Amino acid sequence: MEDSADSGRNEAMKEPSRILIRSPNWLGDVMLSLGAVRDLRRNFPSARIEVLARPSVADVYRAVREIDGVRLCPSFGEGVAVSRGFDAALLLPNSFGSALQVWRAGIPERWGYARDGRSLLLTRRAQVRQGVRGVSEAYFYRALLAGLGLVVSADLDLSLACPAEWRDRGQALLGRTGEWIGLNPGAAFGSAKRWLPERYAAVADALAERRGAHVVIVGSAAERPLADTIAQAMRRPARVLCGETSLSELIGVLANLRLLVTNDSGPMHVAAALGVPVVAVFGPTDWRETAPRGRDCRVVREEAECAPCKLRECPIDHRCMTAVSVARVLATCEDLLGATGAEGSTR
């Protein structure tokens, strides 16, 4: 939506001096909502804007210059306690609990989508508009602000600038200079989103051998066994960092990569925001809604009559993922690496 379409609608809104953003709970959603965060800042350039976020995603906002402070929300009650004293709250999650939390905190202005039975807890409500489903979720967050009467920009800025100290720490964790190819074989939502580990190993070996690159496997501690399986299947050595990085350290590692090969996941969106070339394998999730956004991002998927089913576990034969071949992913990687130059991404 263009600025001109909503240029007069913000005039009647009282200017708050302190605004709290209730963050999404998942890393990928956080990254896709950054455009809306920046639009909020444009509407209220003089306000102090802070974020209430789960500890697992909070560090992202420490690298977003439009945010003045970050408050942690490890539990409902603690979130209520640290939310007091704000004039307005913007709710990016759609849950009843997030609205109840800021209502309990006594924040007088509470803004969000009228969903999950929480309308009575909101002072300013937006309806879900036609046209924001079946497209990137980044537009869903932007449409929330437009529905609240705020001005939204024509272009979505979902970028993330990695602080120098995070990048340096990431390089230290990698431990070697040179070109690094990253693998992100896990997915928090469920096993249905995961491409086959032996195929990750084959792609990584081929890229390492053809380019003389090093390989690092990233993910959570719970994904360490999966990463170890891939590393053991490879002919070339791989650095396994699953469970060994904080979020800021993960961001630093991703910022040092030449390419990330990944499933649909939070780290996929972080890499895209950093400008790192990304090849993402999609199966059960809707690529139209959650694909990585960026010039140097490519989605690899095959048609399946049951996809996108959005199920956590595949009840049949996982055909949407098994149909994606090593050859296709490898060719996409090489095409992308060639398009972004021999010395690194065009970011």
DOMI-532666 format. One line per 3 residues: number of its first residue (from 0); their letters; for each residue x, y, z of C-alpha. Coordinates in nm, 4 decimals. Last residue first. Layout:
% residues N
NUM> A> X/Y/Z | ...
END
This chain:
% residues 347
346> RTS> 2.4947/-0.7188/-0.0446 | 2.6214/-0.8391/-0.3847 | 2.7166/-1.1681/-0.2320
343> GEA> 3.0713/-1.2880/-0.2290 | 3.4013/-1.2822/-0.4174 | 3.3040/-1.5032/-0.7090
340> GTA> 2.9916/-1.3118/-0.7949 | 2.6267/-1.3127/-0.6859 | 2.4923/-1.4680/-1.0077
337> GLL> 2.7543/-1.7428/-1.0046 | 2.6719/-1.8367/-0.6471 | 2.3032/-1.8388/-0.7352
334> DEC> 2.3517/-2.0640/-1.0370 | 2.5749/-2.2942/-0.8337 | 2.3249/-2.3241/-0.5518
331> TAL> 2.0344/-2.3823/-0.7906 | 2.2308/-2.6561/-0.9678 | 2.3063/-2.8209/-0.6328
328> VRA> 1.9406/-2.8106/-0.5286 | 1.8287/-2.9637/-0.8586 | 2.0980/-3.2326/-0.8632
325> VSV> 2.0330/-3.3313/-0.5020 | 1.6716/-3.3978/-0.5913 | 1.3483/-3.2606/-0.4486
322> ATM> 1.0879/-3.5365/-0.4931 | 1.1702/-3.6725/-0.1480 | 1.0473/-3.3449/0.0012
319> CRH> 0.6946/-3.3183/-0.1412 | 0.6675/-3.6998/-0.1378 | 0.6892/-3.7307/0.2397
316> DIP> 0.5444/-4.0851/0.2098 | 0.2133/-4.0707/0.3995 | 0.1162/-3.9054/0.7302
313> CER> 0.3877/-3.6368/0.7025 | 0.4566/-3.4749/1.0398 | 0.4108/-3.1085/1.1265
310> LKC> 0.1351/-3.0568/0.8712 | 0.1161/-2.7414/0.6591 | -0.0494/-2.9350/0.3715
307> PAC> 0.1199/-2.7344/0.0953 | 0.1254/-2.9721/-0.0726 | -0.1015/-3.2765/-0.1144
304> EAE> -0.0949/-3.2895/-0.4956 | 0.2810/-3.2557/-0.4982 | 0.4727/-3.0099/-0.7148
301> ERV> 0.8435/-2.9862/-0.6489 | 1.0254/-2.7235/-0.4465 | 1.3418/-2.5163/-0.4540
298> VRC> 1.3152/-2.1552/-0.3361 | 1.5891/-1.9072/-0.4268 | 1.7150/-1.6051/-0.2366
295> DRG> 1.9691/-1.3493/-0.3596 | 1.7208/-1.0744/-0.4430 | 1.5598/-1.1014/-0.1040
292> RPA> 1.2623/-1.2427/0.0784 | 1.2777/-1.5935/0.2171 | 0.9576/-1.7855/0.1362
289> TER> 0.6956/-1.7865/0.4137 | 0.3605/-1.6994/0.2571 | 0.3979/-1.7970/-0.1092
286> WDT> 0.6199/-2.0906/-0.0136 | 0.3280/-2.2481/0.1735 | 0.4655/-2.5144/0.4055
283> PGF> 0.4635/-2.8873/0.3319 | 0.7673/-2.8975/0.1005 | 1.0185/-2.6171/0.0634
280> VAV> 1.3958/-2.6340/0.0157 | 1.5603/-2.2940/0.0603 | 1.8700/-2.1735/-0.1241
277> VPV> 1.9904/-1.8528/0.0394 | 2.2470/-1.5901/-0.0614 | 2.3382/-1.3834/0.2469
274> GLA> 2.1813/-1.0362/0.2469 | 2.1522/-1.0210/0.6261 | 1.7727/-1.0351/0.6011
271> AAV> 1.7991/-1.3504/0.3886 | 2.0255/-1.5112/0.6481 | 1.7788/-1.4247/0.9250
268> HMP> 1.4859/-1.5614/0.7234 | 1.6582/-1.8973/0.6706 | 1.7638/-1.8998/1.0379
265> GSD> 1.3914/-1.8950/1.1296 | 1.2987/-2.1944/0.9177 | 1.1882/-2.3257/0.5770
262> NTV> 1.4724/-2.5708/0.5117 | 1.8226/-2.4551/0.4394 | 2.1240/-2.4183/0.2151
259> LLR> 2.3075/-2.1011/0.3216 | 2.5647/-1.9336/0.0968 | 2.8853/-1.7282/0.1264
256> LNA> 2.8553/-1.7282/0.5021 | 3.0066/-1.4752/0.7437 | 2.6754/-1.3075/0.8314
253> LVG> 2.5327/-1.6496/0.9199 | 2.7989/-1.6957/1.1887 | 2.7289/-1.3529/1.3385
250> ILE> 2.3534/-1.4147/1.3392 | 2.4171/-1.7458/1.5143 | 2.6329/-1.5633/1.7698
247> SLS> 2.3536/-1.3134/1.8381 | 2.1076/-1.6024/1.8736 | 2.3374/-1.7863/2.1133
244> TEG> 2.5541/-2.0511/1.9553 | 2.6738/-2.3993/2.0505 | 2.3487/-2.5963/2.0187
241> CLV> 2.4198/-2.6881/1.6580 | 2.7670/-2.5614/1.5682 | 2.8941/-2.8543/1.3600
238> RAP> 3.2019/-2.7729/1.1499 | 3.2108/-3.0125/0.8562 | 3.4901/-3.2353/0.7277
235> RRM> 3.4681/-3.3563/0.3666 | 3.3453/-3.7037/0.2749 | 3.0076/-3.6315/0.4315
232> AQA> 2.7802/-3.8925/0.5916 | 2.9285/-3.8323/0.9364 | 2.8577/-3.4588/0.9080
229> ITD> 2.4969/-3.5267/0.8064 | 2.4348/-3.7626/1.0981 | 2.6036/-3.5170/1.3350
226> ALP> 2.3683/-3.2427/1.2157 | 2.0633/-3.4602/1.2809 | 2.1938/-3.5512/1.6279
223> REA> 2.2566/-3.1789/1.6980 | 1.9045/-3.0677/1.6057 | 1.7838/-3.0532/1.9673
220> ASG> 2.0807/-2.8277/2.0473 | 1.9546/-2.5812/1.7870 | 2.0819/-2.5222/1.4365
217> VIV> 2.3903/-2.4651/1.2260 | 2.6042/-2.6905/1.0065 | 2.9286/-2.5414/0.8767
214> VHA> 3.1049/-2.6332/0.5531 | 3.4385/-2.5054/0.4241 | 3.4805/-2.4159/0.0584
211> GRR> 3.7286/-2.5417/-0.1992 | 3.4747/-2.4494/-0.4658 | 3.4130/-2.7777/-0.6476
208> EAL> 3.4941/-3.0050/-0.3549 | 3.3088/-2.8045/-0.0901 | 3.0086/-2.7531/-0.3159
205> ADA> 2.9860/-3.1248/-0.3985 | 3.0352/-3.2326/-0.0382 | 2.7665/-2.9925/0.0852
202> VAA> 2.5152/-3.1086/-0.1763 | 2.5759/-3.4751/-0.0912 | 2.5516/-3.4172/0.2847
199> YRE> 2.2263/-3.2246/0.2482 | 2.0965/-3.5127/0.0397 | 2.1899/-3.7634/0.3105
196> PLW> 1.9987/-3.5525/0.5638 | 1.6684/-3.5592/0.3680 | 1.4828/-3.2278/0.3532
193> RKA> 1.3103/-3.1287/0.6728 | 0.9741/-2.9517/0.6796 | 0.7819/-3.2700/0.7619
190> SGF> 1.0034/-3.3205/1.0687 | 0.8286/-3.0501/1.2675 | 0.7826/-2.6773/1.3314
187> AAG> 1.1336/-2.6205/1.4658 | 1.3093/-2.6972/1.1394 | 1.6490/-2.8607/1.1007
184> PNL> 1.8894/-2.8957/0.8092 | 2.0515/-2.5504/0.8240 | 2.3642/-2.5969/0.6133
181> GIW> 2.6190/-2.3189/0.5685 | 2.8859/-2.2787/0.3002 | 3.1974/-2.0942/0.4155
178> EGT> 3.4592/-1.9358/0.1905 | 3.7935/-1.8640/0.3512 | 3.9073/-1.7986/0.7054
175> RGL> 3.9017/-2.0637/0.9716 | 3.7658/-2.0771/1.3256 | 3.3962/-2.0788/1.2467
172> LAQ> 3.3361/-1.9711/1.6051 | 3.5862/-1.6878/1.5684 | 3.4149/-1.5739/1.2489
169> GRD> 3.0828/-1.5616/1.4319 | 3.2388/-1.3609/1.7132 | 3.3690/-1.1114/1.4589
166> RWE> 3.0263/-1.0839/1.2964 | 2.8631/-1.0288/1.6364 | 3.1189/-0.7600/1.7230
163> APC> 3.0596/-0.5851/1.3910 | 2.6847/-0.5636/1.4454 | 2.4897/-0.7544/1.1765
160> ALS> 2.2634/-0.5211/0.9799 | 1.9195/-0.6740/0.9308 | 1.6987/-0.6116/0.6279
157> LDL> 1.3227/-0.6559/0.6137 | 1.2540/-0.3183/0.4495 | 0.9186/-0.3518/0.2750
154> DAS> 0.8618/-0.0996/-0.0020 | 0.5410/0.0993/-0.0472 | 0.5505/0.2405/0.3017
151> VVL> 0.2688/0.2279/0.5533 | 0.0781/0.5180/0.7065 | -0.1179/0.4273/1.0169
148> GLG> -0.4948/0.3953/1.0400 | -0.4992/0.0740/1.2410 | -0.5812/-0.1240/0.9282
145> ALL> -0.2681/0.0142/0.7634 | -0.0627/-0.1051/1.0594 | -0.2107/-0.4538/1.0390
142> ARY> -0.1644/-0.4571/0.6610 | 0.2116/-0.4293/0.7159 | 0.2068/-0.7377/0.9354
139> FYA> 0.0130/-0.9390/0.6766 | 0.2394/-0.8034/0.4022 | 0.5436/-0.9590/0.5700
136> ESV> 0.3440/-1.2825/0.5783 | 0.4287/-1.3145/0.2104 | 0.1273/-1.3794/-0.0110
133> GRV> -0.1491/-1.6412/0.0083 | -0.3345/-1.4350/0.2664 | -0.2982/-1.0580/0.2662
130> GQR> -0.5326/-1.0095/-0.0299 | -0.8561/-0.9835/0.1607 | -0.8124/-0.7806/0.4741
127> VQA> -0.7769/-0.9109/0.8286 | -0.9622/-0.6541/1.0384 | -0.7767/-0.3998/1.2487
124> RRT> -0.8715/-0.2961/1.6004 | -0.7946/0.0071/1.8165 | -0.8844/-0.0036/2.1851
121> LLL> -0.8268/-0.3776/2.2166 | -0.9372/-0.6002/2.5068 | -1.2931/-0.6217/2.3754
118> SRG> -1.1612/-0.7511/2.0422 | -0.9782/-1.0477/2.1996 | -1.1825/-1.3397/2.0717
115> DRA> -0.8908/-1.4932/1.8808 | -0.8799/-1.2105/1.6273 | -0.9399/-0.8368/1.5961
112> YGW> -0.5872/-0.7585/1.4755 | -0.3912/-0.5306/1.7057 | -0.3681/-0.2070/1.9004
109> REP> -0.3882/-0.1469/2.2755 | -0.3992/0.2113/2.4021 | -0.4335/0.2548/2.7812
106> IGA> -0.1531/0.0183/2.8892 | -0.2692/-0.1109/3.2270 | -0.0324/-0.4080/3.2469
103> RWV> -0.3318/-0.6420/3.2660 | -0.4462/-0.5062/2.9284 | -0.0919/-0.5628/2.7937
100> QLA> -0.1022/-0.9303/2.8941 | -0.4642/-0.9859/2.7976 | -0.3852/-0.8776/2.4418
97> SGF> -0.0887/-1.1178/2.4198 | -0.2972/-1.3958/2.5710 | -0.5793/-1.3627/2.3177
94> SNP> -0.3317/-1.4433/2.0429 | -0.2751/-1.2618/1.7131 | 0.0930/-1.1821/1.7694
91> LLL> 0.2115/-0.8396/1.6444 | 0.0413/-0.6497/1.9247 | 0.1178/-0.2776/1.9225
88> AAD> 0.1013/-0.1321/2.2735 | 0.0319/0.2294/2.3637 | 0.1035/0.4805/2.6400
85> FGR> 0.3608/0.2664/2.8197 | 0.4239/0.2633/3.1960 | 0.3744/-0.1056/3.2678
82> SVA> 0.5013/-0.3754/3.0341 | 0.7728/-0.5164/3.2634 | 0.5280/-0.6634/3.5157
79> VGE> 0.2837/-0.7983/3.2588 | 0.5620/-0.9804/3.0757 | 0.6821/-1.1281/3.4035
76> GFS> 0.3344/-1.2654/3.4603 | 0.3027/-1.4187/3.1155 | 0.6470/-1.5796/3.1232
73> PCL> 0.9981/-1.5312/2.9789 | 0.9073/-1.1855/2.8464 | 1.2264/-0.9865/2.8100
70> RVG> 1.2302/-0.6117/2.7489 | 1.4221/-0.4593/2.4571 | 1.4967/-0.0896/2.4117
67> DIE> 1.5089/0.1973/2.1638 | 1.4092/0.0063/1.8490 | 1.4462/0.1736/1.5070
64> RVA> 1.8151/0.0751/1.5035 | 1.7392/-0.2952/1.4767 | 2.0413/-0.4999/1.5964
61> RYV> 1.9200/-0.5264/1.9566 | 1.5858/-0.6312/1.8072 | 1.7286/-0.9623/1.6879
58> DAV> 1.8557/-1.0346/2.0387 | 1.5015/-1.0813/2.1721 | 1.4179/-1.3990/1.9787
55> SPR> 1.4780/-1.6799/2.2316 | 1.4406/-1.4442/2.5293 | 1.0726/-1.3940/2.4357
52> ALV> 0.9997/-1.0384/2.3379 | 0.8594/-0.7093/2.4638 | 0.9908/-0.4400/2.2326
49> EIR> 1.0560/-0.0729/2.3009 | 0.9667/0.2419/2.1095 | 1.0350/0.5846/2.2583
46> ASP> 0.8301/0.8225/2.0501 | 0.9757/1.1043/1.8397 | 0.9533/0.9381/1.4955
43> FNR> 0.5999/0.8054/1.5490 | 0.4657/0.7153/1.2044 | 0.8091/0.6374/1.0631
40> RLD> 0.8842/0.4231/1.3689 | 0.5689/0.2196/1.3127 | 0.6699/0.1688/0.9500
37> RVA> 1.0051/0.0314/1.0655 | 0.8349/-0.2198/1.2925 | 0.5998/-0.3153/1.0080
34> GLS> 0.8977/-0.3927/0.7829 | 1.0566/-0.5926/1.0645 | 0.7561/-0.8281/1.0816
31> LMV> 0.9009/-1.0936/0.8494 | 1.2104/-1.1272/1.0702 | 1.0085/-1.1693/1.3886
28> DGL> 0.7819/-1.4231/1.2182 | 1.0864/-1.6326/1.1262 | 1.2166/-1.6174/1.4816
25> WNP> 0.8953/-1.7320/1.6458 | 0.7153/-1.5623/1.9351 | 0.6021/-1.2476/1.7596
22> SRI> 0.6989/-0.9319/1.9460 | 0.4685/-0.7181/2.1590 | 0.5678/-0.3670/2.0561
19> LIR> 0.5548/-0.1130/2.3394 | 0.5078/0.2544/2.2601 | 0.6073/0.5515/2.4760
16> SPE> 0.5323/0.9116/2.3715 | 0.1954/0.8396/2.2145 | 0.0606/1.0854/1.9541
13> KMA> -0.3173/1.0636/1.9518 | -0.4466/0.9287/1.6222 | -0.6607/1.1736/1.4249
10> ENR> -0.3840/1.2687/1.1812 | -0.2831/0.9102/1.0999 | -0.5498/0.8650/0.8334
7> GSD> -0.4496/1.1470/0.6070 | -0.1712/0.9877/0.4033 | -0.3322/0.6468/0.3778
4> ASD> -0.3374/0.5983/0.0016 | -0.0487/0.8407/-0.0475 | 0.1909/0.6209/0.1482
1> EM> 0.1363/0.3366/-0.0972 | 0.0000/0.0000/0.0000
END
